[in-house]
Amino acid sequence: MALPVQFNRGILANAGFLTAGSIVNYTCYIIHDVDLVPINDHNLYRCSGYGPKHMITQNSAFKNGKLPYSGYVGGVIAFTTLQYAKINGFSNLYFGWGGEDDDMYKRIRARNMTLQRPPDHIGVFLALKHTQDSSNPPNPHREMLLNQAEYRIDIDGLSSINYSRKSLEFRTLYTWILVDCIEAELLEMYPFLRADSKLMSKKVQEKRHHLTVIQSKDGEIRENRFVYPGRVQIN
């Protein structure tokens, strides 16, 4: 995400889903933390028609490698296009670290979908060690957001995402997307959050000029970059 915006995994996942779908008609999407490496090559990166597939059964970041609780869906999870649309994607409201995965589990349960996992000895991942990202501090509001999670499914997610895609580049082994948004503007879309004065106290400190608002399916590929013929400028 474009600094100084706090890291928001949900927005990035939703933006990635929409961007990929605007380029190719993909049928399987895997939301993957960058610091996790699969250990067993029998852990096939494919979706399940029976429900969202959490690909992790053991993670070296946790004590004895065991997942912290049965409803944990963090790290690596695969969805078919229809599954991701059915749950309205990730919530867009979790700025900073923590909460968006538990929110996702509530969405899966609310839509009566059955979580899938590989056999215990296959879904093993190594967590790479790294320093704390300064743009990803712990989210102090995650408990309040989680308490309201079921009520926001239809209005918070793919259907309401508000962001600007500033760059899209097709690099050698991956596609790089730069996403920007204004946190206060996004949160004000949800009036019931205004009761929490701490959450809504974040003000926009500066006007951001010349943000590019990109609509899905706009543009064309030229020399490994997306070129947008009609750019909309906002002040």
Secondary structure as GFF3:
##gff-version 3
##sequence-region A 1 235
A	DSSP	alpha_helix	9	23	.	.	.	ID=ss1
A	DSSP	beta_strand	28	32	.	.	.	ID=ss2
A	DSSP	beta_strand	36	38	.	.	.	ID=ss3
A	DSSP	beta_strand	53	54	.	.	.	ID=ss4
A	DSSP	beta_strand	58	59	.	.	.	ID=ss5
A	DSSP	three_ten_helix	63	65	.	.	.	ID=ss6
A	DSSP	beta_strand	76	80	.	.	.	ID=ss7
A	DSSP	alpha_helix	81	86	.	.	.	ID=ss8
A	DSSP	alpha_helix	100	110	.	.	.	ID=ss9
A	DSSP	beta_strand	124	127	.	.	.	ID=ss10
A	DSSP	alpha_helix	142	147	.	.	.	ID=ss11
A	DSSP	alpha_helix	149	152	.	.	.	ID=ss12
A	DSSP	beta_strand	164	170	.	.	.	ID=ss13
A	DSSP	beta_strand	175	180	.	.	.	ID=ss14
A	DSSP	alpha_helix	183	187	.	.	.	ID=ss15
A	DSSP	three_ten_helix	191	195	.	.	.	ID=ss16
A	DSSP	alpha_helix	197	200	.	.	.	ID=ss17
A	DSSP	beta_strand	211	213	.	.	.	ID=ss18
A	DSSP	beta_strand	220	222	.	.	.	ID=ss19
A	DSSP	beta_strand	225	227	.	.	.	ID=ss20
A	DSSP	beta_strand	232	234	.	.	.	ID=ss21
###
